Amino acid sequence: MFPRLGAIVVTGHSAGGQFTHRYAAASRAETTGPVPIRYVVSNPSTYLYLDRTRPSPAGSCSEKGCTGEFVEYADGRNCTTYDRWRNGLEEVSGYAAAVPTEDMKKQLVSRDVTYVLSELDTLPLFGFDSSCPAMAQGPNRLARGLAYWHYLRSKFGAQHKLVLVPACGHNGRCVYTDNRTLRVLFP
């Protein structure tokens, strides 16, 4: 039907970024078609962790690296839901429940994923998730995204890419009109 179709890009910002990220882990579409699929995850409030570790509360991350390690979440006793579906792989529900967790891990790590993060997305605005499981991932969207990108690369060997967009807060229009993002969406 589309003989010149070279790639499919699934992307979303904020809550759409959360959907895109989890879809990259749980979708079976990529295993059935001849067209490559790329995932562009922009400024989600939370990420899907593949094990029980989270960023060390004493550490911080930048584009170059993290000062802390990823450790078993220290407050797991008081935050018993921190590793449940959407934030972790316990009690997976919805369409993802049909996908074995080991498959989700392999799929997410091996897929073509780019994280687009706004350098000024550091305020708890616009639907920011401040629940206990979300706060286990970091204090703000930028910190969570940087930590997660390093987490997948260091613990699982993922070759995911990172794009930092300067002078943008939590604003989809600002992110999607930036030349760095446009080059990812339309190489």
Summary of the structure (lengths in Angstrom):
residues: 187
radius of gyration: 16.0
end to end distance: 22.4
largest distance: 54.0
contacts: 571
relative contact order: 0.19
helix: 33%
strand: 19%
